[in-house]
Amino acid sequence: MKAHRPRHIGCRSPEECEVDRRALSLWPRLDRRALARCRHDLVCVAGLIERRTSLPPTAIRLLLASRPATSEEVETWFG
């Protein structure tokens, strides 16, 4: 299985591609061609995922847009 390239055509910054990477990590069987057609647009990616899950679109957008936890936050939350 091919991994999503961190910087491919259309990415202006690493943060822009983060939406795609997070979508593929949460929904690994997501159609990569359809994801590429969304061009890193959060609303478009959420619409693509909405067809696969029972989560509401707002919850999907929150999952995709959330920033990763830092190591300090992980230590605080989980000891």
C-alpha distances in whole Angstrom, upper triangle without the diagonal:
4,6,10,12,15,18,17,20,22,22,25,24,22,23,22,19,19,19,16,14,16,16,12,13,15,14,10,10,12,12,11,14,16,16,16,19,21,21,21,24,24,26,24,20,23,24,20,20,23,23,20,22,26,26,29,28,29,28,24,26,27,24,22,25,26,26,24,27,28,29,33,32,30,33,35,33,32,35
4,7,9,12,14,13,16,19,18,22,21,19,20,19,16,16,17,14,12,15,15,11,13,16,14,11,12,13,12,10,12,15,14,14,17,19,18,18,21,22,24,22,19,22,23,20,19,23,23,21,23,27,27,29,27,29,27,24,25,26,23,21,23,24,24,23,26,27,28,32,31,29,32,35,33,32,35
4,6,9,12,12,15,17,16,19,18,15,17,16,13,13,14,11,9,12,12,9,10,13,13,10,12,12,13,10,13,15,13,13,17,17,17,16,19,20,22,21,17,20,22,19,18,22,22,20,22,26,25,27,25,27,25,21,22,23,20,18,20,21,20,19,22,23,24,28,27,26,29,31,30,29,32
4,6,9,9,12,13,12,16,15,12,14,13,9,10,11,8,7,10,10,8,10,13,13,11,12,12,12,9,11,13,10,10,14,14,13,12,16,16,19,18,15,17,19,17,17,20,21,20,21,25,24,25,23,24,23,20,20,21,18,15,18,19,18,18,21,23,24,28,27,26,29,31,30,30,32
4,6,6,10,12,10,13,13,11,13,12,9,11,12,10,9,12,13,11,13,16,16,14,16,15,15,11,13,15,13,11,15,15,13,13,17,18,21,19,17,20,22,20,20,23,24,23,25,28,27,28,26,27,26,22,22,23,21,17,19,20,19,19,22,23,25,28,28,27,30,32,31,31,33
4,6,10,11,9,11,10,7,10,10,7,8,11,9,8,11,13,12,13,16,17,16,18,17,17,14,16,17,14,13,16,16,14,12,16,17,20,19,17,20,22,20,20,24,25,24,25,28,27,28,25,25,25,21,20,21,19,16,17,18,17,16,19,20,22,25,25,24,27,29,29,29,31
4,7,8,6,8,8,7,10,9,7,10,12,11,11,14,15,15,16,19,20,19,21,19,18,15,16,17,15,12,15,15,12,12,15,17,20,19,17,21,23,21,22,25,27,26,27,30,29,29,26,27,26,23,22,23,21,18,18,20,18,19,22,22,25,28,27,27,30,32,32,32,34
4,6,6,9,10,10,12,11,8,12,13,11,12,15,16,15,17,20,20,19,20,18,17,13,13,15,13,10,13,13,10,11,15,17,20,18,17,20,22,20,21,25,25,25,27,30,29,29,26,27,27,24,22,24,22,19,20,22,21,21,25,26,28,31,31,30,34,35,35,35,37
4,6,9,11,12,14,11,10,14,15,13,15,18,18,17,20,22,22,21,22,19,18,14,13,15,13,10,12,13,9,11,14,17,20,18,17,21,22,20,22,25,26,26,28,31,30,30,27,28,28,25,23,25,24,20,21,23,23,24,27,28,31,34,33,33,37,38,37,38,41
4,6,9,11,12,9,9,13,13,12,14,17,17,17,20,22,22,21,22,19,18,15,14,15,13,10,11,11,7,8,11,14,17,15,15,19,20,19,21,23,25,25,27,30,28,28,24,25,26,23,21,23,22,18,19,21,21,23,26,27,30,33,32,32,36,37,36,37,40
4,5,7,9,6,6,10,11,10,12,15,16,16,18,20,21,21,22,19,19,15,16,16,13,11,13,12,8,8,11,13,17,16,15,18,20,19,20,23,25,25,27,29,27,27,24,24,24,21,19,21,20,16,16,19,18,19,23,24,27,29,29,29,32,33,33,34,36
4,7,8,7,8,11,13,13,15,17,18,19,21,23,24,24,25,23,22,19,19,20,17,14,16,15,11,10,13,15,18,18,17,20,22,22,23,26,28,28,29,32,29,29,25,25,26,23,20,22,22,18,17,19,18,20,23,24,27,29,28,29,32,33,33,35,37
4,5,5,7,9,11,12,13,15,17,18,19,21,22,23,25,22,23,19,20,21,17,16,18,16,13,11,13,15,18,18,17,20,22,22,23,25,28,28,28,31,28,28,25,24,24,22,19,20,20,16,15,17,15,16,20,20,23,25,25,26,29,30,30,31,33
4,5,5,6,10,10,10,12,15,15,16,18,20,20,22,20,21,18,20,20,16,15,18,16,13,11,14,14,18,18,17,19,22,21,21,24,26,26,27,29,27,27,24,23,23,20,18,19,18,14,13,15,13,14,17,17,20,22,22,23,26,27,27,28,30
4,5,5,7,10,10,11,13,15,15,17,19,19,22,20,21,18,20,20,16,16,18,15,13,10,12,12,15,16,15,17,20,20,19,22,25,24,25,27,24,24,21,20,20,17,15,15,15,11,10,11,10,11,15,16,19,21,20,21,24,25,25,26,29
4,5,6,8,10,11,12,14,15,17,18,19,21,18,18,16,17,17,13,12,14,12,9,6,9,9,13,13,12,15,17,17,18,20,22,23,23,25,23,23,19,19,19,17,14,15,15,11,10,13,12,14,18,19,22,24,23,24,28,28,28,29,32
4,5,5,6,9,10,11,13,15,15,16,18,15,16,13,15,15,11,10,13,11,9,6,10,10,14,14,12,14,17,16,16,19,21,21,22,25,22,23,20,20,19,16,15,16,15,11,11,13,13,14,18,19,22,24,23,24,27,28,27,29,31
4,5,5,6,8,10,10,12,14,14,17,15,17,14,17,16,12,13,15,13,12,8,11,10,14,14,12,14,17,16,15,18,21,20,20,23,20,21,18,18,17,14,13,13,12,8,9,10,9,10,14,16,18,21,20,20,23,25,24,25,27
4,6,5,6,9,10,11,12,13,15,13,14,13,15,14,10,11,13,11,10,6,8,7,10,11,8,10,13,13,12,15,17,17,17,20,17,17,15,15,14,11,10,11,9,6,7,9,10,12,15,18,21,23,21,21,25,26,24,26,29
4,5,5,6,9,10,10,11,13,10,11,9,11,11,7,8,11,9,9,6,9,9,12,11,8,10,13,11,11,15,16,16,17,20,18,19,16,17,16,13,12,14,12,8,10,13,13,14,18,20,23,25,24,23,27,28,27,27,30
4,5,5,6,9,10,10,12,11,13,11,14,14,10,11,14,13,12,10,13,12,15,15,11,13,16,14,13,17,18,17,18,21,19,20,18,19,17,14,14,15,12,9,11,12,12,12,15,18,20,23,21,21,24,26,24,25,28
4,5,5,6,8,10,13,11,14,13,16,15,12,14,16,14,14,11,13,11,14,14,11,11,15,14,12,15,17,15,15,18,16,17,15,16,14,11,11,11,8,6,9,9,10,10,13,16,18,21,19,18,22,23,21,22,25
4,5,5,6,8,10,8,10,10,13,12,9,12,14,12,13,10,12,10,12,12,8,9,12,10,8,11,13,12,12,15,14,15,13,14,13,9,10,11,9,6,10,11,13,13,16,19,22,24,22,21,25,26,24,25,28
4,6,5,5,7,6,9,8,12,12,9,11,14,13,14,12,14,13,15,14,10,12,14,12,10,14,15,13,14,17,16,18,17,18,16,13,14,15,12,10,13,14,15,15,18,21,22,25,24,22,26,27,25,25,29
4,6,5,9,9,12,12,16,16,13,15,18,17,17,15,17,15,17,17,13,14,17,15,12,15,17,14,15,18,16,19,18,18,16,13,14,15,11,10,13,13,14,13,15,18,19,22,21,19,23,24,22,22,25
4,6,9,9,13,13,17,16,13,16,19,17,18,15,17,14,16,16,12,12,15,13,10,13,14,12,11,14,13,15,15,16,13,10,12,12,9,9,12,12,14,13,15,19,20,23,21,19,23,24,21,21,25
4,6,6,9,11,14,13,11,15,17,15,17,15,16,15,16,15,11,11,13,11,8,11,12,9,9,13,12,15,14,16,14,11,13,15,11,11,15,15,17,17,19,22,24,27,25,23,26,28,25,25,28
4,5,9,9,13,13,12,14,17,16,18,16,18,17,19,17,13,14,16,13,11,14,14,11,13,16,16,19,18,20,18,15,17,18,14,14,17,18,19,18,21,23,25,28,26,24,27,29,27,26,29
4,6,8,12,12,11,14,16,16,18,17,19,18,19,17,14,15,15,12,10,13,13,10,12,16,16,19,18,21,19,16,18,20,17,16,20,21,22,22,24,27,28,31,30,28,31,33,30,30,33
4,6,9,8,8,11,13,12,15,14,15,15,15,13,10,11,12,8,8,11,10,8,11,15,15,17,16,19,17,14,16,18,15,14,17,19,21,21,24,27,28,31,29,28,32,33,30,30,34
4,6,5,6,9,10,11,13,14,15,16,16,13,11,13,13,9,10,13,11,11,14,17,18,19,18,21,20,16,18,20,18,16,19,22,23,23,27,29,31,34,32,31,35,36,34,34,37
4,5,5,6,9,10,11,12,14,15,16,13,11,14,14,11,12,15,15,14,17,20,20,21,19,22,21,17,18,21,18,16,19,21,22,22,26,28,30,33,32,31,34,36,34,34,37
4,5,5,6,9,10,12,14,16,16,13,12,15,14,11,13,16,15,15,19,22,22,23,21,23,23,19,20,23,21,18,21,24,25,25,29,31,33,36,35,34,38,39,37,37,40
4,5,5,7,9,11,12,13,13,10,9,12,11,8,10,13,12,13,16,19,19,20,17,20,20,17,17,20,19,16,19,22,24,24,28,31,33,36,34,33,37,38,36,37,40
4,5,5,7,8,9,10,12,9,7,10,10,8,9,13,13,13,16,19,18,19,16,18,18,14,15,18,16,13,16,18,20,21,24,27,30,32,30,30,34,35,33,33,37
4,5,5,7,10,12,13,10,9,13,13,11,13,16,16,17,19,22,22,22,19,21,21,18,17,20,19,15,17,20,21,22,26,28,31,34,32,32,35,37,35,36,39
4,5,8,9,12,12,9,9,13,12,10,13,16,16,17,20,22,22,22,19,21,22,18,17,21,20,17,19,22,23,25,28,31,34,36,34,34,38,39,37,38,41
4,6,6,8,9,6,6,10,10,9,11,14,14,16,18,20,19,19,15,17,18,15,14,17,17,14,15,19,20,22,26,28,31,34,32,32,35,36,34,36,39
4,6,9,11,8,9,12,13,12,14,17,18,19,21,23,22,21,18,19,20,17,15,18,18,14,15,18,19,21,25,27,30,32,31,31,35,36,34,36,38
4,6,9,8,7,10,12,12,13,16,17,18,19,22,20,19,16,17,17,14,12,15,14,11,11,15,16,18,21,23,27,29,27,28,31,32,31,32,35
4,6,5,6,9,10,11,12,14,16,18,19,21,18,17,14,14,16,13,11,14,14,11,11,15,16,19,22,25,28,30,28,29,32,33,31,33,36
4,6,5,6,9,10,11,12,15,16,16,18,15,14,11,11,12,9,7,10,10,7,8,11,14,16,20,22,26,28,25,26,30,30,28,30,33
4,6,5,6,9,10,10,13,15,15,16,14,12,8,9,12,9,7,11,12,10,10,14,17,19,23,26,29,30,28,29,32,32,30,32,35
4,5,5,6,9,10,12,14,15,17,15,14,10,12,14,11,10,14,14,11,13,16,19,21,25,28,31,33,30,30,34,34,32,34,37
4,5,5,6,9,10,11,13,15,13,13,10,12,13,9,8,12,11,9,11,14,17,18,22,25,28,30,28,27,31,32,30,31,34
4,5,5,6,9,10,10,12,10,9,6,8,9,6,6,10,10,8,10,13,16,18,21,25,27,29,27,27,30,30,28,29,33
4,5,5,7,9,10,12,11,10,7,10,12,9,9,13,13,12,14,17,20,22,25,28,31,33,30,30,34,34,32,33,36
4,6,6,8,10,12,12,12,10,13,13,10,11,15,14,12,15,18,21,22,25,28,31,33,31,30,34,34,32,33,36
4,5,5,7,9,9,10,9,12,11,8,10,13,11,10,14,16,19,20,23,26,29,31,28,27,31,32,29,30,33
4,5,6,7,7,7,6,10,10,8,10,13,12,12,15,17,20,22,24,28,31,32,29,29,33,33,30,31,34
4,6,8,9,10,10,14,14,11,14,17,16,15,18,21,24,25,28,31,33,35,33,32,35,36,33,33,37
4,7,9,11,11,15,13,11,14,16,15,15,18,20,23,23,26,29,31,34,31,30,33,34,31,31,35
4,5,8,10,12,11,9,13,14,13,14,17,18,21,22,24,28,30,32,29,28,31,31,28,29,32
4,6,9,12,10,10,13,15,14,15,18,19,23,23,25,29,31,33,29,28,32,31,28,29,33
4,6,8,6,7,10,11,10,12,15,16,19,20,22,26,28,29,26,25,29,28,25,26,30
4,6,5,7,9,10,11,13,15,16,19,21,23,27,29,30,27,27,30,30,27,28,32
4,5,5,6,9,10,11,12,14,18,20,22,26,29,30,27,27,31,30,27,29,33
4,5,5,6,9,10,10,12,16,18,20,24,27,28,24,25,28,27,25,27,30
4,5,5,6,9,10,11,14,16,18,22,24,25,22,22,25,25,22,24,27
4,5,5,6,9,10,14,15,18,21,24,25,22,22,26,26,23,25,28
4,5,5,6,8,12,14,17,20,24,25,22,22,26,26,23,25,29
4,5,5,6,10,12,14,18,21,22,19,19,23,22,20,22,25
4,6,6,9,10,13,16,19,20,17,17,21,21,19,20,24
4,6,8,10,13,17,20,21,19,19,23,23,21,22,26
4,6,9,12,15,19,20,18,19,22,22,20,23,26
4,7,9,12,15,17,14,15,19,18,17,19,22
4,7,9,13,14,12,13,16,17,16,18,20
4,6,10,12,10,10,14,14,14,15,18
4,7,8,6,7,10,11,10,12,14
4,5,5,6,9,10,11,12,13
4,5,5,6,9,10,10,11
4,5,5,6,9,10,10
4,5,5,6,8,9
4,5,5,6,7
4,6,5,5
4,6,6
4,6
4
